[in-house]
Amino acid sequence: MKQLYNFITIKQPPYRWVVREDIKRLINQALIGRETNLQARQVLKDNNARTLFFTTIPFLGEVFVKQYKLNDWWSILKASWWRSQAMNELLMAKYLHNRDVLSVQPLAVLEKKKWGFTVDAFLVLEKINNALTLKDFFSQPLGGTSGPGMFPEMSDYLVRQDILKRLGQLVRQAHQVNFFHKDLHLGNVLLTFSFQPACTTMDIGAGREEPQLYLIDLHRSLVAGGLSDIRKIYNLAQMSYSINLVCPFTDVIRFLKAYRQFDFRPPVFRKLVRRIAVLMEKFRLRHYASRAKRCLKDSSEFMVYRDDRYKIFMRRGTTPGKIMELIEKHKNFVQQAPGKLFKHSIGRSISVQSWDEEAKIFIKEYRYSFMSRLKNLFRRPAARRSWVAARGLALRRINTPEPLSLVESRPGGVGNSYLFLKEIPDARPANQFVIKFFEKISSPVELIKEKKKFVKQMAEAVRSLHRQGVFHADLKANNILVGVEGGEPLFYFVDLDRVEFLREVKWSQRIKNLAQLNAAMPAALTRADRLRFFNEYSRALPGYEASQKKDLIKRIMKITIARHHLWPRSFGQIS
């Protein structure tokens, strides 16, 4: 039977405590008046928004602590005039507990006041032993979920189906008590196992570990009187998108069927699934955009360093001193030995330098004209666009050289910029790769076979780019690097300052990209190879019909010829 807890307020300026009544004495002895003792023993996460850590309280044991960082005036005002995120999470957890919905139980909230404003907030929670998030659970491959706490008599597949069923029931239970979680995803549901002893030898399901799911991260939650269907579907779409990131869509359907709060007649259910699928696509675009922007601020993967001359965005583990040293070497090459540069022009200079004993990097310097600097006052500079676009491609699992750092001149970032990219060993631009690779093949049969293979894989790479809403406005052959791994070509997209992330790439944009590639590829690729490329690219494309083929090819050829293509003019004419 559940035990209901009351909380009491203890004011000890500049601190205010809200403590669970049954542990008041223990908290009073250990922390009240000694708030600096609330220190991390093991940090789990540390970013701009929160620090999560474990600590030990005498006579109470190990607890989990969330420190909410109030870094800006808006968050300070919300915490002072309404309630802090720590206090909101305590109230939401108490609400769920009183209604038999599992959530991690809060022990206390600590708020620090300054001039009447809340400037710091801590939430102390019970520790749940041997727990993991559902994101971690479902990210494990099949065969990796067995072990202590799992059903020994059930396969991994059946265990996952059982967890999905329980997840649907948990979300339904939360909605039935009018609880709305604004950030509902697999990472915010905790999985643990509790042993259910058998009362008799005939008990089915007893005497084994039973999974239990807990809602966590409730600081952005609210209770709405009469929760609307719009909010319910929004939550279902959030969770469905999260499931689909690590599981097939069939598992999304199983989750929705386990929820069982709507009309599940086939026509109505199909309509619900379509509605959720539209929302999932919106979440995907928003998720990618949000994750890509993390490379511009301190996060778990990136950090920002500033001094009087430069602002440096870099991956964690990289040192500003090393970056500045390489920039000085690059400047010396530009001024004293431009012949040693990989590329040198009015607006760009690229040098190749050693990063460590094994890897080399490209340092690409962007020099902006007066007009470019004026434009950059209202948009991201080209170097920053490339830096963010590279992160966006990586999130979509599209190959691009790994970006290591971006250096911008201060103030304002309108001076020269430097982009550090990891070299791909032995990679060549696609037009050079075609010439060098195919000239080595003497057998005509082998040449045709390798061309077919290359054309098919390149078409798949470009189709994948477009399918994921990526439009590269300068998709020339020398902006696609081709490397070889395990005997197979891999395609890497470079020069990303003109990349756009769209909801859908239009046919006019697709035609432009195909014409750019067609014009830049050498005559080693015959007309048959190019038609084969188009056929492979257009395979299973939404909105494409075979009757459009001749018209689309004419449009591609018209733009190709206007771009002063490399191969003879009679080579690609269509009668």
N, C-alpha and C positions, 0 to 999 in steps of 0.2 A: 504494500500500500504506500502511495506516495506521501512524502512529508512536505508540508507547506512551510516556507520560511518567511519571516518578516525581516525587514531591513530597518536599521536605525541610523540617524545622522549624527556625526560627531564633528564639531567644528574646533579646529586647532590652528588658528591663523598662522601663516597664509594658506593652510590646507583645510580641505573639507573631506571627511570620510563618510561613505555610506557603506555600512558593514552588516553582514548577515548576523542576526541576533545570536545564534548559537555559537558563533566563533568570535564574538566581540572581545572576550577576555584574552584570547590568544593573539588577535590582531593588536590589541591594546599593548600587550607586553612586548611584542616583537617590533611593531612598526610605528604606532602612533607616537609622535614626538621624535621618532627616529626614521623619518621617511627616506633618508639617504641609504638605508639598509635595503631598500627595494631595488636591488641591482641584479644584473643578469649573471646567471651561472652558465647558461648555454643559450647563445643567440641563434634563433631559427631563421629570422628574416629581419632585414633592416633597410628601409627605403625612406623616401621623402614623407610618406604618409604615416607609417607605423613601424614600430620595433616590436617583434615578438620574441619572447624569451622565457626560459624556465628559471625558477629560483626556489630556494628552500626557506620556509618559515618555521622557526622552532615550534615543536609540539604539534604542528599542523602538517608538516611534510612538504613534498614538492608540489608547486603550483605553477600554473601557466599565466603569464602576464602579457597584456597588450598595452603598449604605450602609444597613444594617439598624439601625433605631432601637430600642434596648431601653429602652422608656419606663416599664415597670412591673416590679414585683418578680417576677411570674410569668415573664415573658420572660427576665429576668436569671437566674433560677434554672434555667430550662431550658437557657439558653446555657452556664451554668457547670457544671451537673451532668451534662448530656448532651452536646449540641453546639450551637453557634450555627447560625442559619439560613444564614449565609455558608458555614460549614464543611460543613453538610449538602448544600448545593447543589454545592460542589466535589466531594464524594464521589460524589454521584449523577451528575454530569456525567462524572466519570472512569469510573464503572461503565458508563454508556451507551457512552462512547467505546471502551472495551475490547471491547464487544459489537457494534460497527458500527452503532449507532443514533445518528443525527446530533443533536448538541446543541452549543450554544455552549461553546467550550473555556475553562476557567478558567486564569488565570495565577498568581494568588496570593490568599491570604486574610490579612487583617490583623485581629487582635483586641486590644482594649485591656483590661487587667486593673486592677481597683481593689479592694484588700483581699481578693484571691483570687476576686473575681467578674468575669465578663465584662460590661463596661458599654458596649462599642461594637464593631461588626463591619463590615468592608468586604470585598467580593468584587471582584477585578479580573478582567475577562473580555476575550477577544479581541473586537475590533470586526469585525462583518460589514458590509462596504460594500454600499450600495444595497439594503438589506433593509427589509421592512415586515411587519407582522403580518398574519395571514390575516384578522383582523377588518377591518383597513383595506382589504385587497385585495377582500374580498367586499362591503364597504360601498360601493364604487364602483359607479355605475350601469353597465349594459351599454353598451359604447361608450367607457367611460373606462379600460379596462384595457389598451388597445393602447399601444404605444410601445416604447422601448428595452427589450430583455430579454424581450419577449413573442414568441410564435410568429407570424411575419409571415404564414405560409400558413394559419393557423387562425383561425376567428372567435372573438370574445370568449367566446361561449357554450361552445365546445369547450375553450377554455383553462380555464374554470372547472370543467368536468367532469373534465379531466385533473388539476387541483389536488385536487379532492375524492377522486379515485381514489388519488392519492399520499398524501393525508391518512389515508384508511382503512388503507393499507398501513403507514404510519408507526405508527399506534396499534397495529395488529396486531403489528408488529415489537417494539414496547416491551413488550406483554403477553407475548410469547413468551419474553422474557428476565426475566419476573416483575417488571417495573417498574410501579409504581402511582403515577400523578400525581394528587394529591388536588385539584388545581385545573386540570383539563384543559378548556380552551376555546380559541376561535380567537385570542384575544389572547395566548395563551402558545405559539403556534406561529409561527415566523419563516419568511418566504418570501424567498428570494434566487435568483439565476440564475447558473449557471456555464456557461462556454462549452465545448462539446464539439466539438473539431476533427474534421474528417473525415479518416480515414486513406486512404480511397480514394473515388473519385467514386461508388461503388456503395453506400457506407454510408448506411443509412436512419436518420434521427434524429440524425446527427452534423453538425457544422458549424453548429450553432445553439445558442441559449441554452436550457439545460435547467433547469427549476425544482428547487430543493432545499428541503426543509422541515426546520427545526430545532426541537426541543423546548427551551423556555426556562422560567425561573422554577421551578426544581426544588427550592426550599427546603422545600416541603411534600410532597416525594416520599419514597417508601420502596421497598425491595426486599423482596418477600414470597415466601418459599419456596413454590412451587406456587400461583400467583395464582388465587384462586377466581373462579368465574363471576359471583358477586355483585359483586365489585369490577370485573370486566371490564364488566359491564352498567352499573354505576354510572358508569364512565368514558365509555362510549358514550352514555349519557343526558346527561352533562355536555356533551360535544361536540355532540350532536344539538341540545340546547337552544340552545347558542351559535350553531350554524349557522342554526337556525330564526329567530333574531332578525334576521338580515340576508338570508336566502335562503328560498325556498318549501320546503314540507315534502318535495317531490319530491327536493330536493337532500339532505335528511336520509336518504331511502331510498337514494340513490346512495352516500352515505358508508357506510351500514351494509352494503350489498352489497359495497363495495370492501374492507371489513374481513375478511369471509369466514373467520371462525374458528368459526362455529357452523353448525348444520344449517340449510341454506337451502331445504329443501323448503317449498312455499307455506304449508301449515298451521302448521308450526313457526316460519317466519319471521314470519307474521302475529302469532303469540303473542308473539314477541320484540319486535316493533314496539309492540304494545299495552303490554307491560311497560315499555318505554322511554318511551312516551308518558305513562304514569302518573308516572314519575320526573321527566319534563320539566315536568309541571304543578307538582310539588312544588318543583322548582328555580325555576320562575317566581315562585311566591309568596314563597319565601325570598329570591330576588334583589330583588324589589320592596321587601320589608320592610327588607332590608339597605341598599339604595340610599336609601330614604326617610329612614332614621335618620341619614344623612350630613349632613342639614341641621342636626343638633344638635351637630356637632363640626367641628373644622378639617378641611377636605377640599379637593379641587381646585376646588370651586365655592362653598363656604361657609367662613365663619370665625366665631370666637367671641371676643367682647371682654368683659372684666369690669372693673368699677370698684367703688367702695364702695357705690354705690346700685343699679346695674343690671347685668344680664347680657344681652348683646346677641348674638343670632344674626343674621347678615346675609350677603348675597351678596358675594363678593369684588368689589372695586372701589367698595364703599360705605364711607363714612367714619363712624365713631361720632359725631364732632362734628356732622355734618349731621343725623343721626338725633336726637340730644339736642336740637338747636335746634328741630326740628319738634315734638318732644314738648312742649317748653315752650310753643310756640304753641298746641298742642292744649289744654293745661291752661288757658291764658288764656281760650280760647273757652268751655270748660266752666264756669269760674268767673265770667266777666264778661259773656259774650255767648252763652248757650246757644241763643238763637234763630238763630245763624249755623251751628249744627251740622246736619249732614245727618240725624242721628238722635240722640235723647237720651232715655234711660230710666233706671230705677234701676240696672240691671246693665250697660248698654252705652251708649257715646257714640261717634259716628262723625263725624269732620271730614274735609273735602276740602281738600288743600293742594297747592301746586305742588312738584313734585319737581325738574324742570328747566324749560328754556324751552318744551318741547313737552308733556311728560307731567305729569299730576296723579296724586295718590295718595289713597287712603282710609286714615286712621289710625283703627283700631277699638280703643277702650279697653274692656278687660274689668275690671269691678269685682266682686269676689267677696264673697258674704255669709259669715257665720260658718260656716254649714253647708257651703257650697261649699269653704271653706278646710280644713275638717276632711276632706272627701272628697278634696281635692287632695293630702293627705298620703299617700294610697294610690293615686293615679292621676295622670295628666298633667292639668294645668290646661287649661281650655277653649281658651285662646289657643294653648298648645303643641299641643294636639290638632289645631287648625285648621292650624297651621304644618306639621305632619308630614303631615296629610291632603292639603294642597295639593300637597306634593311627591309623594305617592303617586299623585294624579290625573295630575300632569304626566308621571310615568313611564309611566302607562298611556295617554298621549296623549288624556286627557279634559280638555276645556276648563275652566279656572278662572282667575280673575284672578291674575296673576303675583305671588307673595309676595316682598317685598323684604327684610323684616326682622321679627324678633320681639324685643321688649324685655320682660324680666321684672324685677320688683323683687327686690332681695336683702335679707336672706338667705332662702334656701329657695324663692323664687319664689312665695310665697303672697300677695303684695301685688298691686296692679294690674298688668296686662299690656297691651302695645300691639302690635298687629299692623298692619304696613304692607303694603298691597295696591295694585298698579298699577291705575289706572282704565281701564276699557274705554270708549273714547269713544262717546257716543250710545247706550249700552246701557240697556235698561229691563227691569224685572221682567216675567216672561212675561204676567201678568194685565194689566198696563198696556200692554204692547206689543200685545196682541190688540185692546184697545179703540182705541188710537191709530192702529194700522196699518190695521185693517179699516174704520174709519169714513171713511177717505179714499177708499175705493173705491165708486164710485157704480153701476157696471155690475153687475147680479146675476150674469151669467155670469162676469165677471172675479173677483167676490167668491168664488164657489164654487171657482173654479180656485185662487185664492191660499190659501183655507182648506185645501183638500186638500193643497196643497204644504206649508203650515206644519205641519199635523197630522202628516203623514208624517215630516217631518224631526225634529219634536219626539219622536215615538215612537221613531225610530231612535236619538236621543241617549239616551233613558231606557233603551232596550233594551241599548245598548252599555255603559251604566253597570252594569247588572245582570249582563250577560254576563261582565264582567271582575271579578265578585265584589265590587262596591262597593254597600253599602247606606247610603243617606242617610236617617237616621231622621226628618228634618224636611224632606221634599221638597215643600214648598209652592211655589206658583207664584211667590211673591216671592223664593224662594231659587234661582230659575233666571233668570239675566239673558239677554236676547236682544239681540245686536248684529247688525248687517248688514254683510257684507263681499262686495263684488262682486255686490250685489243678492240675496244668499242669507243667510238667518238663521243665526246661529251661537249655540249654547246654552252658557252658562257656569254652572257650579254653584258656589254660595256658601254661607256659614254652615256650615262644615265640621266644627264641633266635635262633631257627632254622627254623623260618618261612620265606618263600620266596613268593614274589608277582610276579606272572607270567602273561603273556598274555593268556596262556592256560595251564592247568594242564594235563600232558600227562597220557596215560593209565598206563604206567609203574609206575608212581608216585601214581596214584589212587590205583593200586593194592598193592603197598607197604603200603599205609595208611590203606587199608581195612585189610591187613594181620596183621598189628600191632594191630589193634583193635580186630581182631578175636582171636589173641593169648593171649591178655590180659584180655578178658572178661571171667568171671567164668562160670562153668558148669551149673549154674542156667539158662543160656540161652541155650536152646536145639539146636540141629542141624536144626530143623524146624524154630526156631526163627532166626538163622543166615542166612538161605536161604531167609527167609522173609525180613530180613534186606537188603540183596543184591538185591532182586527184587524191593524193594522200592527205594533203592539208584539209581539203574540203570533206573528207570522209566523216560521216556522222555529225557534221556541224549543224546546230539548230538553225532553222530558217533557210537552209540551202537546198535547192532542188536541181536535179540534173538538167532541166530545161534552161537553167540560168547559165550553164557552163560557158557556152560560146560567147554570150554577151559579156560575162565577167572577164574572160580571157582577152577580148578585144579592148576592154577598158584598161586592163593591166598593161597590154602592149602599147596602147596610146601613151600612157604615162612613162613607160619604159623608154620608148623612142625619144620622148621629149627630154629625158634625163641624160642623153648622150651616153648610151650603153656602151660597154666595153667590147662586145663582140660585133662582127660585121653586120651592117645594116640589113642585108638580105637574109641574115641568119634566122630571124624570128618573125618574118612577115607572115600575116594570116591573109589568105586570099578570100 
